Amino acid sequence: FLWKFCMKSSLGCSFLVVSNDTFVDNVPSASAEEFERLLDLMGRFVKGYEKFGGASLLADFEGEFPGYGGELTTAQLQPTAAVHGTSLKLQRGLPTGTTAAWPSALGFFLDLRCRKVVHLLKKVMQSSRITKLIWGARGDFECLMYQEGRNPLHIMPTNVVDCQMAYKTKAMGKNIQSLPNVFANLPEKDGQVDWSKYHSRNARAFEPPLSDHKARYAVDDLHRLEVILRVGETETQKLVKARLSTRLVLGGLANDPLGFNSLEAVRQRLRKALTRTQASAQAVALMRHCLFIRKYAPTKLRPYEEIALDAAERAAKNILLKMKVSVPKDLSFAELEQEQEEEEAEGQIPPTVDWADSEAGGYIAAASDLSSAGGVGTSRRSAAGC
């Protein structure tokens, strides 16, 4: 029963696909009875793992525009012995007898379109007895806590370590490149999914059913994180500091349900865009964030919030009008037509893209500063309601 619902990572490790729909190519859709058995199996795993002292899980997520106004579609989980869940003591080096199939622990590939699967994920992410190890978690946190739309999540992550904070090299792909080539079968991370091609048109890049290639891309990140933890240059004390820093990040997000603090980060990504396609993708992300605030703000915005939001919207529209891209107020996604998929949109950025020093950028930065001081976005829809 079990193995027909499993897919393989690039290292040959099995991941149980938990979904009530067609989620991954070549993995059959579970019947209602089979789906309940899959849920029961994962539920028993979570209960048993909580009883195991020092339990830790590698965790990752994929979807569209991680952050406010974005959407997570998948969750990947896998037990690991690389880090003790309580002390965060690192288990350095590779296990004795390492083979091409290592790591061999069964992982889980979750379909977040399903409410029952989200309920199980919530148990995992909110468990104080299971330590979750993630790489570059802020955007994922923002979606987990505040995602609405077709897949509302409302999950408050607990006992999580953003391992990226413990390493000098922040990009996972570059971090892996600096390490010994432990597994020749593990593809390079960068360039496997052309996110900008889809996101520049406000289209989904990770829409199920997923190809085998995209499914492997998702679960392979857990292997990359395991290798970094076992071979990369860090130490237990840095992971302990990273756990504390992660708690502070989560505390800040809990007091920023509309994400005014994050508008400045989106502005910086737009400023750094090197091509028309990248600029359009970042403008879409900024507009989605703005529309999220408009749609879900429970009360009237304060004057300086309104000024910052208007400035951000103008900056995004300036680029999207030139690219002939629109983002609906309901935050739905576009269907990418065949001719658009084949279109080459690379080139020099229009001069209007560089608005970082403009009045708009200044207002957003000022609102971010006010929010950090407790003035923006607080006392609204809090994370306590997750």
URJODA-V219201 format. One record per residue. N is the residue number from 1. SS is DSSP state (hx for helix, st for strand, lp for the rest). PSI is psi as a letter, one per 20 degrees, with the letter a starting at -180 (NA if undefined). Layout:
# URJODA-V219201
N:SS:PSI  N:SS:PSI
This chain:
# URJODA-V219201
1:lp:g  2:lp:g  3:hx:h  4:hx:i  5:hx:j  6:st:q  7:st:r  8:st:p  9:lp:r  10:lp:i  11:lp:j  12:lp:j  13:lp:q  14:st:p  15:st:p  16:st:p  17:st:o  18:st:o  19:lp:q  20:lp:j  21:lp:r  22:lp:o  23:lp:g  24:st:p  25:lp:q  26:lp:j  27:lp:o  28:lp:q  29:lp:p  30:lp:q  31:lp:r  32:hx:g  33:hx:g  34:hx:h  35:hx:g  36:hx:h  37:hx:h  38:hx:g  39:hx:g  40:hx:g  41:hx:g  42:hx:h  43:hx:g  44:hx:h  45:hx:g  46:hx:g  47:hx:g  48:hx:h  49:hx:h  50:hx:h  51:lp:i  52:lp:o  53:lp:p  54:lp:k  55:lp:p  56:st:q  57:st:p  58:st:p  59:st:q  60:st:r  61:st:q  62:st:q  63:st:b  64:st:p  65:lp:m  66:lp:p  67:lp:a  68:lp:p  69:lp:j  70:lp:a  71:st:o  72:st:p  73:st:h  74:st:q  75:st:p  76:st:p  77:st:q  78:st:p  79:st:q  80:lp:q  81:lp:j  82:lp:h  83:st:p  84:lp:p  85:lp:h  86:lp:g  87:lp:i  88:lp:k  89:lp:p  90:st:p  91:lp:n  92:lp:q  93:lp:r  94:lp:q  95:lp:q  96:lp:p  97:lp:k  98:lp:p  99:lp:r  100:lp:i  101:lp:i  102:lp:q  103:lp:q  104:lp:i  105:lp:p  106:lp:p  107:st:r  108:st:p  109:st:o  110:st:p  111:st:o  112:lp:j  113:lp:i  114:lp:p  115:hx:h  116:hx:h  117:hx:g  118:hx:h  119:hx:g  120:hx:g  121:hx:h  122:hx:g  123:hx:g  124:hx:g  125:hx:h  126:lp:j  127:lp:p  128:lp:i  129:lp:i  130:lp:p  131:st:p  132:st:p  133:st:o  134:st:q  135:lp:o  136:lp:m  137:lp:i  138:hx:g  139:hx:h  140:hx:g  141:hx:g  142:hx:g  143:hx:g  144:hx:g  145:hx:h  146:hx:j  147:lp:p  148:lp:c  149:hx:b  150:hx:h  151:hx:m  152:lp:p  153:lp:f  154:lp:l  155:lp:p  156:lp:o  157:lp:p  158:lp:q  159:lp:l  160:st:q  161:st:o  162:st:n  163:hx:h  164:hx:h  165:hx:i  166:hx:j  167:lp:q  168:lp:g  169:lp:o  170:lp:h  171:lp:p  172:hx:g  173:hx:g  174:hx:h  175:hx:g  176:hx:h  177:hx:h  178:lp:i  179:lp:r  180:lp:q  181:lp:n  182:lp:g  183:lp:o  184:lp:h  185:lp:i  186:lp:o  187:lp:q  188:lp:q  189:lp:g  190:lp:q  191:lp:j  192:lp:h  193:lp:p  194:lp:m  195:hx:g  196:hx:h  197:hx:g  198:hx:g  199:hx:h  200:lp:i  201:lp:j  202:lp:l  203:st:q  204:lp:p  205:lp:i  206:lp:l  207:lp:p  208:lp:q  209:lp:p  210:st:q  211:lp:r  212:hx:h  213:hx:g  214:hx:h  215:hx:g  216:hx:h  217:hx:g  218:hx:g  219:hx:h  220:hx:h  221:hx:h  222:hx:h  223:hx:g  224:hx:g  225:hx:g  226:hx:g  227:hx:g  228:hx:g  229:hx:h  230:hx:h  231:hx:h  232:lp:r  233:lp:n  234:lp:a  235:lp:r  236:hx:g  237:hx:h  238:hx:h  239:hx:h  240:hx:g  241:hx:h  242:hx:h  243:hx:g  244:hx:g  245:hx:h  246:hx:g  247:hx:h  248:hx:g  249:hx:g  250:hx:h  251:hx:g  252:hx:g  253:hx:h  254:hx:h  255:lp:j  256:lp:m  257:lp:i  258:lp:i  259:lp:k  260:hx:h  261:hx:h  262:hx:i  263:hx:h  264:hx:h  265:hx:g  266:hx:h  267:hx:g  268:hx:h  269:hx:h  270:hx:h  271:hx:h  272:lp:i  273:lp:p  274:lp:i  275:lp:r  276:hx:g  277:hx:g  278:hx:g  279:hx:g  280:hx:g  281:hx:g  282:hx:h  283:hx:h  284:hx:g  285:hx:g  286:hx:g  287:hx:h  288:hx:h  289:hx:g  290:hx:g  291:hx:h  292:hx:g  293:hx:g  294:hx:h  295:hx:h  296:hx:j  297:lp:o  298:lp:i  299:lp:r  300:lp:p  301:lp:q  302:lp:q  303:hx:g  304:hx:h  305:hx:g  306:hx:h  307:hx:g  308:hx:g  309:hx:g  310:hx:g  311:hx:g  312:hx:g  313:hx:g  314:hx:g  315:hx:g  316:hx:g  317:hx:h  318:hx:h  319:hx:g  320:hx:h  321:hx:g  322:hx:h  323:hx:i  324:lp:l  325:lp:p  326:lp:q  327:lp:o  328:lp:q  329:lp:h  330:lp:j  331:lp:k  332:lp:r  333:lp:q  334:st:q  335:lp:o  336:lp:o  337:lp:q  338:hx:g  339:hx:h  340:hx:h  341:hx:h  342:hx:i  343:lp:p  344:lp:o  345:lp:j  346:lp:q  347:lp:a  348:lp:q  349:lp:p  350:lp:q  351:hx:h  352:hx:i  353:hx:h  354:lp:m  355:lp:j  356:lp:h  357:lp:j  358:lp:r  359:hx:h  360:hx:g  361:hx:h  362:hx:g  363:hx:g  364:hx:g  365:hx:g  366:hx:g  367:hx:h  368:hx:g  369:hx:g  370:hx:h  371:hx:h  372:hx:h  373:lp:j  374:lp:j  375:lp:h  376:lp:p  377:lp:i  378:lp:r  379:lp:k  380:lp:b  381:lp:o  382:lp:r  383:hx:i  384:hx:h  385:hx:j  386:lp:NA
